[in-house]
Amino acid sequence: MLELKNISKTFNAGTINEKKALIDVSLKLNDGDFCTVIGGNGAGKSTVMNAVAGVWPVDSGQILIDGEDVSALPEFKRAVYLGRVFQDPMTGTAGDMQIDENMALAARRGQKRTLRWGVSRKEEAEYRELVKRLDLGLEDRMTSKVGLLSGGQRQALTLLMATMKKPKVLLLDEHTAALDPKTAAKVLEATDRIVGENKLTTLMVTHNMHDAIAHGNRLIMMSNGRIIYDVAGEEKKKLKVQDLLQKFEEAGGELSDRMALS
């Protein structure tokens, strides 16, 4: 469903600030794979995410989604294939609009706009049922402005909106990093359920080694722009944090404060 073929990216090439962010990275995710990505500062985690999303073009290599080469497509044209949740809970929703209105925008993504009534009664019932499954008590606040919600509630709603149209690939860019541990656990629980029920091909960047091990069926570790470890299935289930630390030390990676604290 997602394939990266020898992609490379260098920022500020030819200057004193040159940074080789990705070096000949190849990765193939099958339909329904849930892959966690971990690594230290500057490892290339978010760079891979932005490369897939088309935030900027790669210098070389190919990016294929569902067999189609999207390497030359700009970000707005790739959006039809992708669902994305960012680290900042304020990014994925419109704070001045109601919960049901935000969901209506997500549900009609890619469709032509009309002058019909904003949210029909049938849609209200459907949205309420979806929100109820988040178990955050939001089903009784459907007409509340999203800006009044907590960061965790807003992030859970963003996750729901990003997956309503069942994207080809779901990108989760440290989507629980800004949340307190209890709320982060609830959002991750919702993530597992939504990804599993919809069989979504998912790439989740995280700094938390426990989360990287506990979630998904595959894990990759990055360091200095390269994938240095790739594990899946039963082998991944047997992983311990100490195993990841050892792999990281063997590769000469620099452990970030957030990774250490996690």
N, C-alpha and C positions, 0 to 999 in steps of 0.2 A: 504493500500500500504506500510506503514511503521508502525511497531509495536515494542515498547520497553516493555519488560516484566520484571519488578522488577530488573532493572540493577543497579549495585553498582560498584564504583571504588574508591580505596584508594591509594594514592601515598605515597611512603616512609613508608609503613606500619611497625609498631614496632619501629620506630625511633622518635627522638625528633621533626623531621620535618613532622610527619604523617599528612596527609590532606585527609579527607573524601570528595572527590570531587563530588561523586554521591551517594545518599542513597535511594535505593529501588525505582528508578524512573520508572514509567509506563506511556506510551503515545501511542495512536493509531491515525494515520492519515489515513483517507479514500482517495481513488483515487481522485486526483484533489484538495485536501485540500492545502491551502496556510496558513501556521502557522508561526506567528512571535514569537520570543522568546526574553524576556527582563529580566534584573536583574542586580544587582550591581557587583562589582569586586568579583571574587571567588564564584559567585552564582552557577556556573556549566553549563553556556550557551555553551561555546566553548568545554567543556568536553563532553557534549552530542553530539555535532557535530562530534568531533573526535572519539567518540565511534561508531557512525553510520558509519563513513568513514573507521573504522578499523585501525586507527593510532596506537592503542594499544588495547589489549583484555580487556574486562570488567572482574571484579572479580567474578561476579555472575549475573544471569539473561540471557535473550535471546533478540536477535535483529533479527527481521524478515522483509524482503523486498519482497513484493508481495507474501507473504505466505511462503517464503523459509527462513529457519534459516541460517543466515550468521555469527552467533556469532563466529565461529571458523575460518572463512576465513580471510586471511591476507589482508592488504590494497590493494595490486595490483590486487587481485582476486575480491574484492568488487567493483573495479573501473568500471566494466562493467555495474553495476546497477546505478551508480551515476554520476551526474554532479556537479561540485563544483567550487565556486568562492570565493577566499580568500580576506582578507582585503587589502593586498599589491597588487596594480595594476601590479607590475612587475612579479608576480608569475605565472599567467596563460597563458602567451604567450612567444614565442621565439623572443627576441628583434632583433636578427641578420637576421631574415627571413622576407619576405614580408607579407603583410596582406593576400593576396590570398594564399600564401604558408601555413601560419598558419591555415587558414580555411580548406585547403585541409587535413592537419594533423588531424584536429578535425573530418572532414567528414569521414576519413578512419580509424578512431579509431576501433581497434579490428579486422581489416582486414589484410590479408597477404600482405606484401610489394612486389611490382614488379619493373621491370626496365622500365615501360612505362613512357611517358612524365609526368612531375610533375603535371601540372594543364592544363586540356583540355579547349578548347574554350567554351564548353557547361558549364563546371564547373565555369569558369570565369564569365559567364553571371549570373549563379545562385547565386554565392557569391556576386556579385555586387548588385544584387537585395536585398539580405538579408541585406547587409551593408547599403544600401540606406535607409532602414526603420528605422535605428538608428537615422537618421536626424542629423548626425554630420559632413556631408560633406566628408566622407571617401570613398564614391563610386568612386570618381575621383582620388583616391590615392592608388589604389589596389596593385601597385607594390612598394609602399613605405615600408621601413623597419619599423617594429612595434616599434623599439626602438626610433624612431623619433616622436612618437605620445605622446600626453599629457596623464597624469594619467587617466583622465576621459575617453578619447577615448580608451585607452588600456583596461580599466575595462569593458567598454561597449562591446568591441570586445571579451573579455574573456567570458562574459555572453552569447554572441551569440554562441561562440564555445562550451561552456559547455552544450548548449541545442540543438545543431544541430542533435544529435542522439536520442533526446527525452528520457532522462534517466528516470528510474523508480522513482528516488527521486533526487530533486535538492537541494543542500546545499549551502546557502549563508551566509558566515561567516563575518558579518559586512562589506559587500562588498562596502559600500559607505562611511565608516568612514574616509578614507584618502582623500576624495574629498571635494572640496569647495561646499557650499550649492547649487549653481546653477547647477553645474555639477552633484552633487548627485541626485538632483531632476530629471534630464534627465535620469540618469541611472535607477532610481526607476520607472520612467514612462515606460522605455523599459522593465523593469522587469515585471511590471504588464501586459503589452501587451503580452510578450512572454509566461509567465506562463498561462495567460488566454486563449490564442489561442491554446496552446498545451495541456491544461488541466494537467499541471505538478504538481505532489505532491511536495510541497516545504516547507523547513524549513529555516527561515531567522532569524538569530541572529542580534540584533541591540541594541545599547545603547540609541537610540533616541525614546522617548516615543510617540512623534507625529507620527513618521513613523510606530511604532508598532501598533498604533491605525488605521492609515489611510490605511494600506496595509494588504491584506489577509482577510480570512474569520474566522480566529481563532487566539487567542493570549494566550500564557502561560507566567507566571512570575515565575522565579526561585529565590531561596534564600537558601544559605547554603546547596547546593546539592540536594534540593528537589523542586518539582513543588508546588507552594503555591497558584496559581490562574490559572484557565483555563476557558476561556470564548469564545463563538463563536456566529455566526449568528447575529440576530437583537440586542442581548444584547451587543455584541462587538461594533456594529455600534453606539450605544448610549454612549459609554465610553468617558470620558474626562481625560486629564492628571491628574487632581486632584484625580480622582478615583483610578488611578494606584498608585499615591503617598500615598494615604490612605492605600491601600492594602499592600504596601511595608512597611509602618510604623507599621501596625498591626502585620506584621510577624517579626518585629525587624530587618529588613534588613538594610544594610549600603549603603546609596546612594552614588554612585561614582560621581566624578567630572564631567565626561562626561554626565552622566544621568541628573545631575542637570543643566548643561549648555544647554542641549538640550531643 
